[in-house]
Amino acid sequence: MSRFRVVIADFITDAMLPEREILGDVAEIVSLGASREEELCGHVENADALMIYHNIAISERTISQLRQCKLIIRCGVGFDNVACAAARACGIPVANVPDYGTEEVADSAIGLMLALTRGIALLNRRLQRHAGEWSYMQAVPLSRLRGRAFGIIGLGRIGTAAALRAQALGMDVVFYDPYVRDGYDKALGIRRVETLEELWPQVFVLSLHCPLTEETRHIVDARALAAMPRGCYLVNTSRGATVDTAAIPDAIRRGHLAGAGIDVLPSEPPPPDDPLVVAWRDPNDPCHDRVILNPHAAFYSEEGLLEIRVKAARTVRRALLGEPIRNVVN
Ligand code: NAD
């Protein structure tokens, strides 16, 4: 059998043991460890499969150079960093790995919510820098979560897992997702709203779990934040650009938004002059204590990381061998 060439574009820079175990008998595997698309030039043209993580984006420019590619696999859930339509036009399927970190991301969303709404992050930060008294009074007022509305945008795998967790905390779960079939809300015992305008005034905590698309870009902006009740919280573990993050500092300074837990930013790592990052780093800004930033870490666990590599490699193997490919997104 002729040996195929599989290129891992970014992120994986180790000995590639999981990939070798699954693909080693049929393919030579190369990892580029790229951090910019330009670095792929000269290395991917004759790839039979291209594996993409989250450190780079693949545009039409690269896709048009692929001469014999049977699959581009996004080793993750979101595929907004791959020009899927361009790949389709070239006859190249794009697949993702939809089911490796569902629990981890839902746990992180709930973790961010609890760290904010229980005052855990704020009190820790203030005590650590000797600001104020050694007393819960620094976090006053905090509200009981039971009975409060946990609003979800995007009730897919992760949104559903987050809904079940919030439900276990006694929260009143309400969601907006125009693509979910009727009746799913009944099965889960949660509430559905038909419009975002209905959602905003109800939420105590808003958690985003939708993909980044033209519809969802800045779905939460200054206007949406203003329409949410005073003292509400925002959690984003979806994609950075679903939120207009530049609107967060002002909402926090006005006391309208009580806190924000942000795992994902529009640009990662963020530029040093990103307004949210600047406000969060400044000990004199209320965002310092009321915003939690994470480096797109919600997906991560050792088990999840191995699962993603194994599942992605198995999908590549099927594509190379001409078998039906699972989880094609284009
Ligand atoms: P999914 O496809 O199962 O669910 C996404 C849901 O969003 C679907 O139900 C879809 O109908 C809904 N949706 C689409 N457009 C919408 C819109 N305009 N308004 C409201 N809802 C809309 O995906 P998932 O596995 O639950 O993952 C959700 C997102 O989480 C991914 O797209 C990815 O961007 C993000 N993610 C982040 C991390 C992380 O580490 N932070 C890890 C994995 C996934």
Residues whose N, C-alpha, C, O or C-beta is under 5 A from the ligand:
A	BS01	NAD	V77 G78 P98 V105 I153 G154 L155 G156 R157 I158 G159 Y176 D177 P178 Y179 V180 H209 C210 P211 L212 E215 T216 T237 S238 R239 D263 H296 A297 A298 F299
